């Protein structure tokens, strides 16, 4: 198990013990959709201006 996977397991285990299991079913999809929306917004509406190659 990699170090990142280990720490993600610890974080998810702590979060699941703090909130009810039913609430996680609503938080994870909402978080996924939010990240998807923000990345699409960045890709299509706030695209960085690139320099032309000479």
C-alpha atoms as an extended CHARMM CRD file, in Angstrom:
* protein
*
        54  EXT
         1         1  UNK       CA              0.0000000000        0.0000000000        0.0000000000  PROA      1               0.0000000000
         2         2  UNK       CA              1.4130000000        3.3660000000       -0.9500000000  PROA      2               0.0000000000
         3         3  UNK       CA              1.7890000000        6.1910000000        1.5140000000  PROA      3               0.0000000000
         4         4  UNK       CA             -0.9210000000        8.2430000000       -0.2080000000  PROA      4               0.0000000000
         5         5  UNK       CA             -3.3940000000        5.3640000000       -0.1070000000  PROA      5               0.0000000000
         6         6  UNK       CA             -2.6460000000        4.8350000000        3.5630000000  PROA      6               0.0000000000
         7         7  UNK       CA             -3.3340000000        8.4480000000        4.4720000000  PROA      7               0.0000000000
         8         8  UNK       CA             -6.4720000000        8.5920000000        2.3230000000  PROA      8               0.0000000000
         9         9  UNK       CA             -7.7140000000        5.4830000000        4.1250000000  PROA      9               0.0000000000
        10        10  UNK       CA             -7.0990000000        7.1650000000        7.4780000000  PROA      10              0.0000000000
        11        11  UNK       CA             -8.9020000000       10.3570000000        6.4200000000  PROA      11              0.0000000000
        12        12  UNK       CA            -11.9380000000        8.5200000000        5.0340000000  PROA      12              0.0000000000
        13        13  UNK       CA            -12.1010000000        6.2970000000        8.1120000000  PROA      13              0.0000000000
        14        14  UNK       CA            -12.0740000000        9.3500000000       10.4050000000  PROA      14              0.0000000000
        15        15  UNK       CA            -14.7290000000       11.1700000000        8.3710000000  PROA      15              0.0000000000
        16        16  UNK       CA            -17.0160000000        8.1500000000        8.2820000000  PROA      16              0.0000000000
        17        17  UNK       CA            -16.8510000000        7.8420000000       12.0650000000  PROA      17              0.0000000000
        18        18  UNK       CA            -17.7690000000       11.5240000000       12.5340000000  PROA      18              0.0000000000
        19        19  UNK       CA            -20.8230000000       11.6590000000       10.2610000000  PROA      19              0.0000000000
        20        20  UNK       CA            -23.5850000000        9.1800000000        9.6440000000  PROA      20              0.0000000000
        21        21  UNK       CA            -23.1400000000        6.6970000000        6.7750000000  PROA      21              0.0000000000
        22        22  UNK       CA            -26.2260000000        8.0560000000        5.0010000000  PROA      22              0.0000000000
        23        23  UNK       CA            -24.7150000000       11.5200000000        4.8540000000  PROA      23              0.0000000000
        24        24  UNK       CA            -21.6280000000       10.1870000000        3.0560000000  PROA      24              0.0000000000
        25        25  UNK       CA            -23.8700000000        8.9710000000        0.2300000000  PROA      25              0.0000000000
        26        26  UNK       CA            -24.8320000000       12.5990000000       -0.4000000000  PROA      26              0.0000000000
        27        27  UNK       CA            -21.4660000000       14.2570000000        0.2550000000  PROA      27              0.0000000000
        28        28  UNK       CA            -19.2620000000       12.1660000000       -2.0500000000  PROA      28              0.0000000000
        29        29  UNK       CA            -21.3530000000       12.5940000000       -5.2420000000  PROA      29              0.0000000000
        30        30  UNK       CA            -21.8080000000       16.3000000000       -4.5010000000  PROA      30              0.0000000000
        31        31  UNK       CA            -18.0690000000       16.6790000000       -4.0150000000  PROA      31              0.0000000000
        32        32  UNK       CA            -17.3680000000       14.8030000000       -7.2510000000  PROA      32              0.0000000000
        33        33  UNK       CA            -19.7960000000       16.9420000000       -9.2480000000  PROA      33              0.0000000000
        34        34  UNK       CA            -18.3280000000       20.1110000000       -7.7400000000  PROA      34              0.0000000000
        35        35  UNK       CA            -14.7850000000       19.1190000000       -8.6950000000  PROA      35              0.0000000000
        36        36  UNK       CA            -15.9510000000       18.1760000000      -12.1960000000  PROA      36              0.0000000000
        37        37  UNK       CA            -17.7790000000       21.4860000000      -12.6330000000  PROA      37              0.0000000000
        38        38  UNK       CA            -14.8020000000       23.5250000000      -11.4400000000  PROA      38              0.0000000000
        39        39  UNK       CA            -12.4050000000       21.6940000000      -13.7450000000  PROA      39              0.0000000000
        40        40  UNK       CA            -14.7130000000       22.1200000000      -16.7500000000  PROA      40              0.0000000000
        41        41  UNK       CA            -15.1480000000       25.7960000000      -15.8900000000  PROA      41              0.0000000000
        42        42  UNK       CA            -11.3880000000       26.2110000000      -15.7940000000  PROA      42              0.0000000000
        43        43  UNK       CA            -10.8900000000       24.3550000000      -19.0760000000  PROA      43              0.0000000000
        44        44  UNK       CA            -13.5240000000       26.1750000000      -21.1190000000  PROA      44              0.0000000000
        45        45  UNK       CA            -14.1480000000       29.5850000000      -19.5620000000  PROA      45              0.0000000000
        46        46  UNK       CA            -10.8810000000       30.5570000000      -17.8930000000  PROA      46              0.0000000000
        47        47  UNK       CA             -8.4130000000       29.0720000000      -20.3130000000  PROA      47              0.0000000000
        48        48  UNK       CA             -4.8920000000       30.4070000000      -19.9950000000  PROA      48              0.0000000000
        49        49  UNK       CA             -3.6710000000       32.4520000000      -22.9430000000  PROA      49              0.0000000000
        50        50  UNK       CA             -0.8070000000       30.7010000000      -24.6420000000  PROA      50              0.0000000000
        51        51  UNK       CA              2.0200000000       32.4060000000      -26.4880000000  PROA      51              0.0000000000
        52        52  UNK       CA              2.5260000000       31.7560000000      -30.1720000000  PROA      52              0.0000000000
        53        53  UNK       CA              5.6260000000       29.7970000000      -31.0640000000  PROA      53              0.0000000000
        54        54  UNK       CA              7.9480000000       31.7240000000      -33.3790000000  PROA      54              0.0000000000
